[in-house]
Amino acid sequence: MSKAGLTASRILADRYSTVVRSLTPDEWEAPSRCAGWSVKDLVAHTGSNFKVMVDPPEEDPSVPPPTTAEELQNRLVDVRRDWTPTQVADEFLASVDGAMGVLDALQQDGLASTPMTLTDLGTYQSHQLSDAFAFDMWCHMYVDLLGPEAPVTREVPDPEDDLVRIAVDWMWSGLPQMCKPVSGVLDRPLGVRLTGAGSGEWTLKPGSDLLVVEPGLSIADTVITSAATDFVLWGTTRSPWREHVTVEGDTAYAETVLDTVDIV
């Protein structure tokens, strides 16, 4: 079960809600760090995901369903593009408790292990959706909205180990399915050491089809090291990995693998 993911989602949703309530007119219109989205678009993205959890929209048979997560999320944001900041904030705040309730329900026996396909991102057990939401909120709030290169400044707690670790764990869960090119170039184990909040050690190993992520550094002659919070940046290609990663061992091999990482 992803009880820790549910707890993290609730904490982050509460912090995010506090920030949303405090945004000024200028901040709503400022460009976020998420490419192509304003702060209003960013909040609309999260709020629309909450709303879909609580009240799934009726499908229009005349409109082809989205084939990628990016297309789906852009559609949700585009619908809200002409909304006022008040409308965007109201949807976010009105839907957050219900969304957390749905995530809670997905932790229960009978639902938790049910497969859930997230468009092109892959198929996961339903209880893992809490981890996905925690990752999404942590990344958008701490990186795209409040990060050092983002437009909004607020006093929020420094990244805690438990919250960052949930984000990192989701990234490792998603890597094999979201970034299939990595499996194509991973021909031997590659160790990963993440430091600071969310720290840990993992080994990426070739699998029969897709790569496998195992805890610990096992039989890896090449090991990369990065801060865990930086992994969220370079693992999602918001920042070049070369600015954050050091390599011990076969540098050329590590570069080949890291150049294919792009977690959504």
Residue, then its C-alpha position, 0 to 999 in steps of 0.5 A: m500500500s502507498k499509505a506514505g504517499l497518501t500522507a504526503s499528498r495530504i500534507l502537500a495539498d494543504r501547503y499548496s492550498t495555503v499558497v493558492r489562497s495567498l496569490t496576488p494578481d501579478e503572481w497569478e499571471a507570472p510564468s511558472r517554471c513549468a514550460g509554457w504555463s503561467v502560475k494560473d495554468l499550473v494551479a489549474h492543472t493541479g485543480s483540474n486533476f483534483k476535480v477529475m478525481v471527484d467528478p470525472p467528466e463525461e466523454d464526448p464521443s466526437v472527440p478522440p480520447p487523448t493518447t498521451a498524458e501531456e495531451l490530457q493535461n494540456r486539454l484540462v488546462d486549455v479548458r480553463r485558460d479563460w477562467t479568472p484566478t478566482q475560478v481556478a482557485d475555487e475549483f482547486l480548493a473545493s475539490v482537494d478534500g474529495a480528491m484526497g478521499v478518493l486516494d484514501a479509498l484506493q488504498q483499501d482492499g479490493l481496490a489497491s491492487t487493481p491495475m490503472t493505466l495512465t495513458d502513455l505513462g504505463t500501468y500501475q496498481s491503483h494505490q500508487l496513484s497517491d505517490a503520483f499525486a505527491f510527486d506531482m504536487w511536490c514538483h509543481m509547488y517546490v520547483d515550478l511555483l516556489g523554487p529559486e527560479a520560480p516566480v512566487t516567494r513564500e515561507v514553506p518548510d524545507p523539503e522533508d525526507d519523507l516527502v522527497r522520498i515519495a517523489v523519488d520512489w514514484m520516479w523510480s516506479g515510473l522510469p521503466q515505463m515512462c522512459k523506455p529508451v533507457s532500457g534500450v541503452l542500459d546494458r549493464p548495472l548502473g548505480v544511483r546514489l541520492t543524497g540529502a532529503g529523500s536520500g537512498e541508493w538504487t541500481l538500474k539493471p537490464g531486464s527481460d524487456l524493461l529495466v528493473v530498479e532495485p534498492g541498494l548498490s549491487i554489482a555496479d561498476t559505475v555509480i552516479t551521485s546527485a542530491a535527491t531534490d536535484f534528481v527531481l529537476w534533472g530527472t524531469t529534464r527541467s535542468p540538465w543532468r550534467e549540472h547536478v550529477t557526478v560519475e564514478g566509473d565509466t563516464a561515457y556509459a553513464e552519459t549515454v544512459l542519463d541522456t535518455v532519462d525524461i520522467v513525466 
